[in-house]
Every structure is written in C-alpha cells, then in structure tokens.
C-alpha cells in the first residue's frame, strides 16, 4: 500500500515538474520578419540566433523549412543537409560549428521562397551533432510590408543597382553575434533593406578612366532627388570626401558623430506615417536642403560624393527607415514606382522591387 502511495506521489511530481530547458535554442532575427514579394520570389530576410547550452561543441548538420497556409496545411518543404552527397549543400553556410555556451548568428539559406505557395507560417527545424543529436524547432509568421509612402528612385536617367539587400549583399550580412558588432552595442541590422545605386552612361559603364579617382565615376557629382514629399529632419553637409590610394580607401579626419562616420553627408526626410528616407554619401557643400525644410517629390536635394563608409565604389546609399535616427530605426522594405528595366526591352514597372545587378532607367 505504501509503495502505491509513493508511486502516486512520484507521478504527481512528474506531472508538475518543469520540462528541462532546451539544450539548443534557436530564434528568428528579427521576429516577425518583414518579407518582400514580386513575381520572382517571396524574400524572407531574416537570420537565426543559436544558443548552445549543451555543454559541448556542436555542429549544424541539417536545416529544414516548411511553409503553411492559413489553415495550417503544408504548402512547401525544402532542406539542406550534410548527408547524401559528395559535396554537401550545407557547406554554403559559413558557420556551422558552435562552441559550448556560445551565441552565434547563422544566415538564413532559405532567403527566397516560392511566391505562389502560401507562407502564412514558416517553420524551421534544425539538427545539431555533438556526442549525440540535438534538435530545435522555431516557427515565425512573416509580415508582408508595403510602404505607406509612394516612392520614386532618388536618381534620374540610367543607374545600376550596385548592391541591394539579397542574401549576398553586404547590407544583408551583418553578423550581430560577432565580437566587433557586439562591442559597439548594435543589436539589430539598421540597413537590412538598403540599396546602393550607381549612375551609368549610355554604354552602362560606371566610370571613365582610372577608377581609383572618384571624380572619374559617372556617379560622382550626379544630382539626387527626394523620393517623396516630406520634411527634412536631419542633414550633414561638412564631411570631406574619402580618397583611394594604391587600391586602399583613405578616410579624412573621422567625424565624432557615428552617423556621419557611416553615412558621410546625408539627408533624412520624414514622409509621415513613420517612414523616413535616407540618402547618404553625398558630396560636401552640395546638400541643398536643411533642417525642417519642406521638400516635394523629385526636388533636388544634393549630389553624390564619396563621404562616409563608401567602400571603393562611388554610389548613393538609400534606405527607408522607421525612426528619425537611421542607426536606431529598423530598415523597411521599399517598392519603387514608375521606372523601366532597359535590359528587359525597357519594360515599364508601375511599382516593384529592385534587385542587385539590375540596370534601371527613370
């Protein structure tokens, strides 16, 4: 009798006991993620944060993604695994081994999904291998964001989408778990949906002569225009151009303000409804608007220069953000209006996404 009573107590204790904490935790960053959609794909711009609490070093061996419709019916399924081939597709991920007690970010390899298959919910399943297998599952509900502001590209004529925010873009690949990023306190990617645009000539060349001289670029001194009406809430006009010497970027004396160090001369326009346009890397003393100025769509606001964190390519950096400080706000997806794709027979786009490598005409 006493044994049965003891067994009942054990069962009751077991029923109320907390389940053990997951040895490997995986989260989606950001969650929920904004997504973009056009006829080419559904673009899921998010990453994974992995916390290894197993007490041992582990290796990522498999990721599977499944999408579900509003009725929770599966609509698509894909996976990456280190098994089943001589050269594993999972090797496309730069980081797969995770030390004990480490927190690391892994870029999402399933960045483009079928634009037709419903994706009301997206589920990711992970397998990790140490002395034994560890499993983790994370589910997210993506948000299809469409800007409230009707935006046009900040350039006229022909230009190249030098770098957008696809899986391979530098805007996309900010590892928030890296020691360098953590030291400066960055907890989210403020340029996740940014673009770099570079004007080209009629032959689609982006520079004439020595590219080591910024003034030889078609983009240099090119005029820039407001992508929509609004009010200027911040601007800089006093940052000197960088130089290129022996193939290396040389910065002038670095400004104290972080925004200036990154964006150089810039204009930030409040369009209302929580949307702000940032145009960056402008030429010193060419910014034609100031704080609290009202601007109209397509109004001249300045010229492209070579200030801020430009790399070796002369371009204008553009992003839509949700706060008046571009380093504190979240980058937002952008659908531009009224442009043509000359490489596709000058196809007119009433409103759409621009992609890295496309030539645009407006």
Helices and strands as residue ranges (DSSP letters): H 2-16, E 24-29, E 34-37, E 42-44, E 47-52, E 58-68, E 74-81, G 89-92, E 97-98, E 103-107, E 112-113, E 121-129, E 133-140, E 143-144, E 158-163, H 179-183, E 195-199, G 214-216, E 223-225, E 230-236, E 243-245, E 248-250, H 258-263, E 265-272, E 275-282, E 294-295, E 300-303, E 316-321, E 331-332, E 336-341, G 342-344, E 347-352, E 359-361
